[in-house]
Amino acid sequence: MAESTIRLLGPPAIESTGTSSPQPRGRKAWAVLAYLALQPDGTGRSRLATLLFPDAADPLGALRWNLSELRRTLAGVTFDGDPVRLVLQPPWRCDAVELVSSGALPRPDPRSLNGQLLEGLSFADCPVFDSWLADQRYRLENCAQSWLYESSVSALASGDPREAAELASRVLQRDPFHTDCNAVLVRALVAAGEHRRAREHVARCADLYRDELNLPLPPEIRRALAGAEPETDPGIPATATTVRSYLDAGGASLLAGAVDRGLDQLRLAVVLAQRTPDRHLLAESLVTLAGAMIHQAGGRGAEVADFLHRALSAEAPAAGMRGKPPSDASPSEKHDGASPTSAAAYRELGYLSVQRGVPDRAAGWLQRASSAAAGFPEEQARVLAIQGMLASDTARYGDAIDVLTASIRLARELRNRRQLAFSSALLGRVMLLRGELEQAVEPLDHALQWILAEHWTAFEPFVAGVRGETYLAAGDLEAAAEMIDRSWVLADLAGDHCYMALAAGAEARLFLAHGDLAAAQHWVDRGMQPKPWYLWYSARLLDVAAEVAIAARDERTEEVVERLGALASRSGMREFVVRAQSHRAVLGDEAAAQAVPWLAKQIDNPALTAFLAARGQL
């Protein structure tokens, strides 16, 4: 059967192998198709008709005509029910659906990802749909870049540096300042033996960062050029015993706070593991090193991702397979079966995607992590916690509460106090964001107790900052100041960019509550400096920055709001998309004012509803 593809990325088109295909007539038919393709749960007919045909004498009739037009051109694709859903059956595929899917659908060829959603079409006569389309264009562009980047890392990890270099170069055509892809390209060129090209690329990067951004070359790119592994004592044999000895020593060093020494020991474990025939031991060593780099040293770049993909390749049943990965899945995505090592690698890749603000990719990694963690409750508790973080960031608060509660239950059964503290703190954050302050207090206070018992000072700034904001929301400014100040001091001493942004935003909210706009702006500025890896913190800080700027009638207000809107749209942070539109409406944007109630209706958050109602936007 000939394959048929719905192309929504780039100029929209219907393509069928070996034959010409009829095309839907009219831009509104394409709009209906794109909207339904990206609404997997469907949407009500009345809501869809109002969205796309606001000025029609008979909006439902106009919708029926366009659905009929789609059925005519897409034989075998169904558009049924109320809510109406798009159902694709073979031989039909859709590039946008495959790009954002977290399930078992085939992946699009990374090379085919060119152009914006519905490129060339505009919908100024449908301002709410136009707002949705702009939001989705940001989202899909972010997904496409992430898929290209992940494919390049996977190719490098599976022994195909030339493929890795080609895919990384495609990302750099879109974004020449993508630090991780620059690093992948350099590592790939070195691995392919093209050292001169690698040095030339690093030199060009240095000039670009200096001339365009007035910044030095990011250290990740320079380190990629070096690429040297640590040397081991030639007298130490490469055996399972020596590898595990280095793993144990590295873990002990990390617990003692000797991070650099611990990482060196874990790197040596990886070097030795590579010389043994034990592929599982290599995978375990790589995951252990990657996890330490992420959680102890703030590692977020291409080197960490490479370790995780290499671990999955080593742990896979077909370990040792080399060559070009197929377009529909990378080798690291093809591994099935329960394995705590694979589960940890998938979880860390999901965690990195959450922090980078790529929720569609994060959901896919975490779904694989959940499958691989079956039968391993400790890993299940960790995966559930990151799934809760993802659900919270994307304003799916009910889902977040469910999975975080499940994580807490497992951690309690395992008597794992650190996991209890982590999952409980995330649950407290959800309750704070929903304005359910009494429900937030218990998990946050318990988290602080477990942190104290575990001497886990590194995590305290997060919990103290969120707890301070619950006091602030309840009107207890004195107690809020104590907790928020503690959060800032601990975050600043640790140099943790994420927690510094969190604490600075809380300080800004505190001074905004006092009516001290100058002090609030001071804290906004301080929070902007560290550039956190976790983009949710950036969005939350930009949100309070917009509130401060609006209150102060600052000339930079529009710029701040646009930064928030772009970040929220690109990163799938649905509540911040609504808040950005709300700020635009305050500034006089009529299209944004129309979009606010439409977008807010999809989010179950009493605090957001109260915020918008207070502004008269519902």
C-alpha positions as CSV (number, residue, x, y, z in Angstrom):
1,M,0.0,0.0,0.0
2,A,1.4,3.4,-1.0
3,E,2.4,5.6,1.9
4,S,0.5,8.9,2.3
5,T,1.8,11.8,4.3
6,I,0.2,15.0,5.6
7,R,2.9,17.6,5.6
8,L,2.1,20.4,8.0
9,L,5.7,21.6,8.5
10,G,6.7,24.0,5.8
11,P,4.2,24.8,3.0
12,P,1.3,22.3,3.7
13,A,0.7,19.5,1.3
14,I,-0.7,16.0,0.9
15,E,1.9,13.6,-0.5
16,S,1.4,10.0,-1.7
17,T,4.1,7.7,-3.0
18,G,4.1,7.4,-6.7
19,T,1.0,9.5,-7.4
20,S,-0.3,13.0,-7.2
21,S,-2.8,13.7,-4.4
22,P,-5.8,16.0,-4.2
23,Q,-5.2,19.0,-1.9
24,P,-7.7,20.6,0.5
25,R,-9.2,23.8,-0.8
26,G,-8.8,26.9,1.3
27,R,-6.6,27.9,4.2
28,K,-9.3,27.2,6.7
29,A,-9.4,23.5,5.8
30,W,-5.6,23.4,6.5
31,A,-6.3,25.2,9.8
32,V,-8.8,22.7,10.9
33,L,-6.5,19.9,10.0
34,A,-3.5,21.4,11.9
35,Y,-5.5,22.1,15.0
36,L,-7.0,18.6,15.2
37,A,-3.6,17.0,14.5
38,L,-2.2,18.8,17.5
39,Q,-5.2,18.1,19.8
40,P,-4.9,14.4,20.4
41,D,-7.9,14.4,22.8
42,G,-10.0,16.2,20.3
43,T,-12.0,19.4,20.6
44,G,-15.7,20.3,20.8
45,R,-17.3,21.2,17.5
46,S,-18.8,24.4,18.8
47,R,-15.4,25.5,20.3
48,L,-13.6,24.7,17.0
49,A,-16.2,26.5,14.9
50,T,-16.0,29.6,17.1
51,L,-12.2,29.5,16.9
52,L,-11.9,29.3,13.1
53,F,-15.1,30.9,11.9
54,P,-15.8,33.7,14.4
55,D,-17.5,36.0,11.8
56,A,-19.4,33.3,9.8
57,A,-23.2,33.5,9.8
58,D,-23.2,29.8,10.5
59,P,-19.9,28.8,12.2
60,L,-21.0,25.1,12.6
61,G,-22.0,24.9,9.0
62,A,-18.7,26.4,7.9
63,L,-16.9,23.8,10.0
64,R,-19.0,20.9,8.5
65,W,-18.0,22.1,5.0
66,N,-14.3,22.1,5.8
67,L,-14.5,18.7,7.5
68,S,-16.2,17.4,4.4
69,E,-13.4,18.9,2.3
70,L,-10.8,17.1,4.4
71,R,-12.7,13.8,4.1
72,R,-12.7,14.2,0.3
73,T,-9.0,14.7,0.1
74,L,-7.9,12.4,2.9
75,A,-9.6,9.1,2.1
76,G,-9.4,6.8,5.1
77,V,-8.7,9.5,7.7
78,T,-11.6,10.0,10.0
79,F,-12.9,13.2,11.6
80,D,-15.8,12.0,13.7
81,G,-17.5,12.6,17.0
82,D,-18.0,15.6,19.3
83,P,-15.4,16.3,20.5
84,V,-14.1,15.8,17.0
85,R,-10.9,13.8,16.7
86,L,-8.4,13.2,13.9
87,V,-7.7,9.5,13.6
88,L,-4.8,8.4,11.3
89,Q,-4.6,4.8,10.1
90,P,-2.0,3.3,7.8
91,P,-1.0,4.2,5.2
92,W,-1.5,7.8,6.6
93,R,1.3,9.6,8.4
94,C,1.6,13.2,9.6
95,D,4.9,14.9,10.2
96,A,3.7,17.2,13.0
97,V,1.9,14.4,14.9
98,E,5.0,12.2,14.7
99,L,7.3,15.0,15.9
100,V,5.4,15.7,19.1
101,S,4.3,12.1,19.9
102,S,5.6,10.5,23.0
103,G,4.2,7.1,22.0
104,A,5.2,4.3,19.6
105,L,4.6,6.2,16.3
106,P,7.6,6.3,13.8
107,R,9.7,9.3,14.1
108,P,10.1,11.7,11.2
109,D,13.4,11.7,9.3
110,P,15.4,14.6,10.9
111,R,16.4,15.8,7.5
112,S,12.8,16.4,6.6
113,L,12.1,18.9,9.4
114,N,12.1,22.2,7.4
115,G,9.8,25.1,7.8
116,Q,7.2,26.4,10.1
117,L,3.7,24.9,10.9
118,L,1.4,25.9,8.0
119,E,4.2,28.0,6.5
120,G,2.9,30.7,4.2
121,L,-0.6,30.8,5.6
122,S,-1.9,33.7,7.9
123,F,-5.1,34.0,9.8
124,A,-5.4,37.7,10.9
125,D,-9.2,37.3,10.6
126,C,-9.1,34.7,13.4
127,P,-7.1,36.4,16.1
128,V,-7.5,33.6,18.7
129,F,-6.4,30.9,16.2
130,D,-3.6,33.1,15.0
131,S,-2.4,33.3,18.6
132,W,-2.6,29.5,18.9
133,L,-0.7,29.1,15.6
134,A,2.1,31.4,16.7
135,D,2.4,29.4,20.0
136,Q,2.5,26.1,18.1
137,R,5.1,27.3,15.7
138,Y,7.4,28.1,18.5
139,R,6.7,24.7,20.1
140,L,7.3,22.6,16.9
141,E,10.4,24.5,16.0
142,N,11.8,23.7,19.5
143,C,10.8,20.1,19.0
144,A,12.4,19.9,15.6
145,Q,15.7,21.4,16.9
146,S,15.6,19.0,19.9
147,W,15.0,15.9,17.6
148,L,17.9,16.9,15.3
149,Y,20.2,17.5,18.3
150,E,19.2,14.1,20.0
151,S,19.6,12.3,16.6
152,S,23.1,13.8,16.3
153,V,24.1,12.7,19.8
154,S,22.7,9.2,19.2
155,A,24.6,8.9,15.9
156,L,27.8,9.9,17.7
157,A,27.2,7.5,20.5
158,S,26.4,4.6,18.0
159,G,29.7,5.1,16.1
160,D,28.6,7.2,13.2
161,P,30.4,10.6,13.6
162,R,29.8,11.7,10.0
163,E,26.1,11.3,10.5
164,A,26.3,13.2,13.8
165,A,28.2,16.0,12.1
166,E,25.6,16.4,9.4
167,L,22.7,16.5,11.8
168,A,24.4,18.9,14.2
169,S,25.2,21.2,11.2
170,R,21.5,21.3,10.4
171,V,20.7,22.6,13.8
172,L,23.4,25.2,13.6
173,Q,21.9,26.4,10.4
174,R,18.8,27.3,12.4
175,D,20.7,28.5,15.5
176,P,24.4,29.1,15.2
177,F,24.6,29.8,19.0
178,H,23.3,26.3,20.0
179,T,26.2,25.5,22.4
180,D,25.4,21.8,22.7
181,C,25.2,21.2,18.9
182,N,28.5,23.1,18.4
183,A,30.0,20.8,20.9
184,V,28.5,17.7,19.2
185,L,29.9,18.9,15.8
186,V,33.4,19.4,17.2
187,R,33.3,16.0,19.0
188,A,32.0,14.3,15.8
189,L,34.8,15.9,13.7
190,V,37.4,14.8,16.1
191,A,35.9,11.2,16.2
192,A,36.0,11.2,12.4
193,G,39.7,12.2,12.4
194,E,39.0,15.6,10.9
195,H,41.0,17.5,13.5
196,R,41.8,20.5,11.3
197,R,38.1,21.1,10.6
198,A,37.3,20.7,14.3
199,R,39.9,23.4,15.2
200,E,38.6,25.7,12.5
201,H,35.0,25.4,13.7
202,V,36.1,26.2,17.3
203,A,37.9,29.3,16.0
204,R,34.8,30.4,14.1
205,C,32.7,29.8,17.1
206,A,35.0,32.0,19.2
207,D,34.8,34.8,16.7
208,L,31.0,34.5,16.5
209,Y,30.4,34.6,20.2
210,R,32.9,37.5,20.6
211,D,31.6,39.6,17.7
212,E,27.8,38.9,18.0
213,L,27.3,38.4,21.7
214,N,30.5,40.0,23.3
215,L,30.9,36.7,25.1
216,P,33.8,34.2,25.4
217,L,33.7,30.8,23.8
218,P,31.5,28.5,26.0
219,P,33.8,26.0,27.7
220,E,31.8,23.0,26.5
221,I,32.9,23.8,22.9
222,R,36.6,24.1,23.9
223,R,36.4,20.9,26.0
224,A,34.9,19.1,23.0
225,L,38.1,19.8,21.0
226,A,40.3,18.3,23.7
227,G,38.2,15.2,24.1
228,A,41.0,13.3,25.9
229,E,40.0,10.6,28.3
230,P,41.7,10.4,31.7
231,E,44.8,8.2,32.0
232,T,44.7,5.2,34.2
233,D,47.6,3.6,36.0
234,P,48.9,1.0,33.5
235,G,49.3,-1.4,36.4
236,I,45.6,-1.4,37.2
237,P,43.8,-4.3,35.4
238,A,40.5,-3.6,33.6
239,T,38.2,-6.0,35.6
240,A,34.7,-5.8,37.1
241,T,36.4,-5.5,40.5
242,T,38.5,-2.5,39.6
243,V,35.6,-0.7,37.9
244,R,33.3,-1.2,40.8
245,S,36.1,0.0,43.2
246,Y,36.3,3.3,41.2
247,L,32.5,3.6,41.2
248,D,32.4,3.1,45.0
249,A,35.2,5.6,45.5
250,G,33.5,8.1,43.3
251,G,30.3,7.8,45.1
252,A,32.0,8.2,48.5
253,S,33.9,11.3,47.2
254,L,30.6,12.9,46.0
255,L,28.9,12.2,49.4
256,A,31.8,13.9,51.1
257,G,31.5,17.0,48.9
258,A,34.6,16.3,46.9
259,V,32.8,16.7,43.5
260,D,35.9,17.1,41.2
261,R,37.6,14.2,42.7
262,G,34.5,12.1,42.6
263,L,33.9,12.9,38.9
264,D,37.5,12.0,38.1
265,Q,37.1,8.6,39.8
266,L,33.9,7.9,37.9
267,R,35.5,8.9,34.6
268,L,38.3,6.4,35.3
269,A,35.6,3.8,36.0
270,V,34.2,4.4,32.5
271,V,37.7,4.1,30.9
272,L,38.3,0.8,32.6
273,A,34.8,-0.5,31.9
274,Q,35.3,0.2,28.2
275,R,38.2,-2.3,28.3
276,T,36.1,-5.1,29.7
277,P,33.7,-7.3,27.7
278,D,30.9,-6.5,30.2
279,R,28.5,-4.2,28.3
280,H,26.2,-3.9,31.3
281,L,29.0,-2.7,33.5
282,L,29.9,-0.1,30.9
283,A,26.3,1.1,30.8
284,E,26.1,1.3,34.5
285,S,29.4,3.3,34.7
286,L,28.3,5.7,32.0
287,V,24.9,6.4,33.7
288,T,26.6,6.8,37.1
289,L,29.0,9.4,35.7
290,A,26.3,11.2,33.8
291,G,24.0,11.3,36.8
292,A,26.8,12.7,38.9
293,M,27.6,15.4,36.3
294,I,23.9,16.4,36.1
295,H,23.1,16.5,39.8
296,Q,26.4,17.3,41.4
297,A,28.1,19.6,38.8
298,G,25.3,21.1,36.9
299,G,26.2,19.2,33.7
300,R,23.5,19.7,31.0
301,G,25.4,19.6,27.7
302,A,26.3,17.4,24.9
303,E,28.9,15.4,26.8
304,V,26.3,14.3,29.4
305,A,23.8,13.4,26.7
306,D,26.5,11.4,24.8
307,F,27.2,9.4,28.0
308,L,23.5,8.5,28.4
309,H,23.1,7.5,24.7
310,R,26.2,5.4,24.9
311,A,24.9,3.7,28.0
312,L,21.6,2.8,26.2
313,S,23.5,1.5,23.2
314,A,25.7,-0.6,25.6
315,E,22.7,-1.9,27.6
316,A,20.6,-2.7,24.5
317,P,20.2,-6.4,23.4
318,A,21.9,-5.5,20.1
319,A,24.8,-3.8,21.9
320,G,27.7,-3.3,19.6
321,M,25.5,-2.4,16.6
322,R,27.1,0.3,14.6
323,G,26.1,2.3,11.6
324,K,23.5,4.8,10.5
325,P,20.4,4.9,12.8
326,P,17.1,4.6,11.0
327,S,15.0,7.7,10.5
328,D,12.1,6.5,12.6
329,A,14.1,5.8,15.8
330,S,17.6,6.1,17.2
331,P,19.3,3.0,18.6
332,S,18.9,4.5,22.1
333,E,15.1,4.6,21.5
334,K,14.8,1.0,20.3
335,H,15.8,-0.7,23.6
336,D,13.0,-2.5,25.2
337,G,12.7,-4.5,28.4
338,A,13.0,-3.8,32.1
339,S,16.4,-2.6,33.3
340,P,17.1,-0.2,36.1
341,T,20.2,1.0,34.2
342,S,18.2,1.8,31.0
343,A,15.4,3.3,33.1
344,A,17.9,5.6,34.8
345,A,19.4,6.7,31.4
346,Y,16.0,7.3,29.9
347,R,15.0,9.2,33.1
348,E,18.0,11.5,33.0
349,L,17.4,12.2,29.3
350,G,13.8,13.1,30.2
351,Y,15.0,15.2,33.1
352,L,17.3,17.1,30.8
353,S,14.5,17.6,28.3
354,V,12.2,18.9,31.1
355,Q,14.8,21.4,32.1
356,R,15.6,22.5,28.6
357,G,11.9,23.1,28.0
358,V,11.1,20.4,25.4
359,P,8.1,18.7,27.0
360,D,7.1,16.6,24.0
361,R,10.6,14.9,23.9
362,A,10.7,14.7,27.7
363,A,7.4,12.8,27.7
364,G,8.8,10.2,25.3
365,W,11.9,9.6,27.3
366,L,10.0,9.3,30.5
367,Q,7.5,6.9,29.0
368,R,10.4,4.7,28.1
369,A,11.9,5.1,31.5
370,S,8.6,4.0,33.1
371,S,8.5,0.8,31.0
372,A,12.2,0.0,31.7
373,A,11.6,0.6,35.5
374,A,8.9,-2.1,35.8
375,G,9.7,-4.2,38.8
376,F,12.2,-1.7,40.2
377,P,10.3,0.4,42.8
378,E,13.2,2.7,43.6
379,E,13.6,3.7,40.0
380,Q,9.9,3.9,39.5
381,A,9.7,6.5,42.3
382,R,12.3,8.6,40.6
383,V,10.6,8.4,37.2
384,L,7.2,9.3,38.7
385,A,8.8,12.4,40.3
386,I,10.2,13.7,37.0
387,Q,6.9,13.0,35.3
388,G,5.3,15.1,38.0
389,M,7.7,17.9,37.4
390,L,6.9,17.8,33.6
391,A,3.2,17.7,34.2
392,S,3.4,20.7,36.6
393,D,5.6,22.7,34.2
394,T,3.0,22.2,31.4
395,A,0.1,23.1,33.7
396,R,-1.4,19.6,33.9
397,Y,-1.8,19.9,37.6
398,G,-4.2,17.0,38.2
399,D,-1.7,14.6,36.5
400,A,1.1,16.1,38.5
401,I,-0.7,15.5,41.8
402,D,-1.4,11.9,40.8
403,V,2.1,10.9,39.8
404,L,3.8,12.8,42.6
405,T,1.5,11.2,45.2
406,A,2.4,7.8,43.7
407,S,6.1,8.6,43.9
408,I,5.8,9.7,47.6
409,R,4.0,6.4,48.3
410,L,6.7,4.3,46.8
411,A,9.5,6.4,48.5
412,R,7.7,6.0,51.8
413,E,7.6,2.2,51.4
414,L,11.3,2.2,50.5
415,R,12.1,4.5,53.4
416,N,14.0,6.7,50.9
417,R,14.0,10.1,52.7
418,R,15.8,12.0,49.8
419,Q,13.2,10.8,47.3
420,L,10.4,11.7,49.8
421,A,11.9,15.2,50.2
422,F,12.2,15.7,46.4
423,S,8.7,14.4,45.5
424,S,7.0,16.1,48.4
425,A,8.6,19.4,47.6
426,L,7.4,19.1,44.0
427,L,3.9,18.3,45.3
428,G,4.0,21.4,47.5
429,R,5.0,23.5,44.5
430,V,1.9,22.3,42.6
431,M,-0.3,23.2,45.5
432,L,1.3,26.7,45.7
433,L,0.8,27.3,42.0
434,R,-2.9,26.3,42.4
435,G,-3.3,28.6,45.4
436,E,-4.1,25.7,47.7
437,L,-1.9,26.9,50.5
438,E,-3.1,24.7,53.3
439,Q,-2.4,21.6,51.1
440,A,1.0,22.9,50.3
441,V,2.2,23.4,53.8
442,E,2.3,19.7,54.9
443,P,4.5,18.3,52.1
444,L,6.8,21.3,52.2
445,D,7.3,21.1,55.9
446,H,7.9,17.3,55.7
447,A,10.4,17.9,52.9
448,L,12.3,20.4,55.1
449,Q,12.4,17.8,57.9
450,W,13.8,15.1,55.6
451,I,16.3,17.5,54.2
452,L,17.5,18.2,57.7
453,A,17.7,14.5,58.6
454,E,19.7,13.8,55.4
455,H,21.9,16.9,55.7
456,W,20.8,17.6,52.1
457,T,21.7,21.3,52.1
458,A,22.0,21.4,48.3
459,F,18.2,20.9,47.9
460,E,17.1,23.2,50.7
461,P,17.1,26.5,48.7
462,F,14.3,25.1,46.5
463,V,12.1,24.0,49.4
464,A,12.8,27.1,51.5
465,G,11.9,29.3,48.5
466,V,8.6,27.6,47.8
467,R,7.7,27.5,51.5
468,G,8.5,31.2,51.7
469,E,6.1,31.8,48.8
470,T,3.3,30.0,50.6
471,Y,3.8,32.3,53.5
472,L,3.8,35.2,51.1
473,A,0.6,34.1,49.4
474,A,-1.0,33.7,52.8
475,G,-0.1,37.3,53.7
476,D,2.5,36.5,56.4
477,L,5.3,38.7,55.0
478,E,7.6,38.4,58.0
479,A,7.7,34.6,57.8
480,A,8.0,34.8,54.1
481,A,11.0,37.0,54.3
482,E,12.8,34.6,56.6
483,M,12.4,31.6,54.4
484,I,13.0,33.5,51.1
485,D,16.2,35.2,52.5
486,R,17.5,31.8,53.6
487,S,16.7,30.3,50.1
488,W,18.7,33.1,48.5
489,V,21.7,32.8,50.8
490,L,22.0,29.1,50.4
491,A,21.5,29.2,46.6
492,D,24.0,32.0,46.2
493,L,26.6,30.2,48.4
494,A,26.1,27.1,46.3
495,G,26.3,29.0,43.0
496,D,23.2,27.2,41.8
497,H,21.8,29.2,39.0
498,C,18.3,27.6,39.1
499,Y,17.7,28.1,42.8
500,M,19.2,31.6,42.6
501,A,16.5,32.5,39.9
502,L,13.8,30.9,42.1
503,A,14.9,32.8,45.2
504,A,15.3,36.1,43.4
505,G,11.8,35.8,41.9
506,A,10.4,35.1,45.4
507,E,12.3,38.2,46.7
508,A,10.8,40.3,43.9
509,R,7.3,39.1,44.7
510,L,7.9,39.9,48.4
511,F,8.9,43.5,47.6
512,L,6.1,43.8,45.1
513,A,3.7,42.9,48.0
514,H,5.4,45.6,50.1
515,G,4.9,48.1,47.2
516,D,8.6,48.7,46.8
517,L,8.9,48.5,43.1
518,A,12.6,49.6,43.0
519,A,13.6,46.7,45.3
520,A,11.4,44.3,43.3
521,Q,13.2,45.3,40.1
522,H,16.6,45.0,41.8
523,W,15.8,41.3,42.6
524,V,14.4,40.7,39.1
525,D,17.7,42.0,37.7
526,R,19.7,39.8,40.1
527,G,17.7,36.8,39.1
528,M,18.2,37.4,35.4
529,Q,22.0,37.2,35.7
530,P,22.7,33.6,36.5
531,K,20.7,32.2,33.4
532,P,19.3,29.0,35.0
533,W,19.4,25.7,33.1
534,Y,15.9,24.9,34.1
535,L,13.8,27.2,31.9
536,W,10.7,27.0,34.1
537,Y,12.5,29.2,36.6
538,S,13.3,31.7,33.8
539,A,9.6,31.8,32.8
540,R,8.5,32.3,36.4
541,L,11.0,35.1,36.9
542,L,10.0,36.8,33.6
543,D,6.3,36.6,34.8
544,V,7.0,38.5,38.0
545,A,9.3,40.8,36.0
546,A,6.3,41.7,33.7
547,E,4.2,42.4,36.8
548,V,6.8,44.7,38.2
549,A,7.3,46.5,34.9
550,I,3.6,47.0,34.4
551,A,3.2,48.4,37.9
552,A,6.2,50.7,37.4
553,R,5.1,51.7,33.8
554,D,8.6,50.7,32.7
555,E,9.5,51.3,29.1
556,R,10.9,47.8,28.9
557,T,7.6,46.2,29.7
558,E,6.7,45.1,26.2
559,E,10.1,43.5,25.7
560,V,9.8,41.6,29.0
561,V,6.4,40.3,28.0
562,E,7.5,39.2,24.6
563,R,10.4,37.3,26.1
564,L,8.0,35.5,28.4
565,G,5.6,34.7,25.6
566,A,8.3,33.4,23.3
567,L,9.9,31.2,26.0
568,A,6.5,29.9,27.3
569,S,5.3,29.0,23.7
570,R,8.6,27.4,22.8
571,S,8.7,25.3,26.0
572,G,5.0,24.2,26.2
573,M,4.5,26.1,29.5
574,R,0.8,26.6,29.0
575,E,0.0,28.7,32.1
576,F,2.8,31.1,31.3
577,V,1.5,31.4,27.7
578,V,-1.8,32.5,29.2
579,R,0.0,34.9,31.6
580,A,2.0,36.4,28.8
581,Q,-1.3,37.0,26.8
582,S,-2.8,38.5,30.0
583,H,0.1,41.0,30.3
584,R,-0.2,41.8,26.6
585,A,-3.9,42.5,27.1
586,V,-3.1,44.9,30.0
587,L,-0.8,46.7,27.5
588,G,-3.7,47.1,25.1
589,D,-3.4,44.1,22.8
590,E,-7.0,43.3,21.7
591,A,-6.1,40.0,20.1
592,A,-4.4,38.9,23.3
593,A,-7.5,39.9,25.3
594,Q,-9.6,37.7,23.1
595,A,-7.2,34.8,23.4
596,V,-6.9,34.9,27.2
597,P,-10.3,33.3,28.2
598,W,-10.0,30.8,25.3
599,L,-6.6,29.5,26.5
600,A,-7.3,29.7,30.2
601,K,-10.3,27.4,29.8
602,Q,-8.0,24.5,29.1
603,I,-6.1,24.9,32.4
604,D,-7.6,23.7,35.7
605,N,-6.0,26.2,38.1
606,P,-8.1,28.2,40.6
607,A,-5.2,30.6,41.2
608,L,-4.9,31.4,37.5
609,T,-8.7,31.9,37.3
610,A,-8.6,34.3,40.2
611,F,-5.6,36.2,38.8
612,L,-7.4,36.7,35.4
613,A,-10.7,37.6,37.1
614,A,-9.0,40.3,39.1
615,R,-7.8,41.8,35.9
616,G,-11.3,41.6,34.4
617,Q,-10.1,39.2,31.6
618,L,-12.6,36.4,32.0
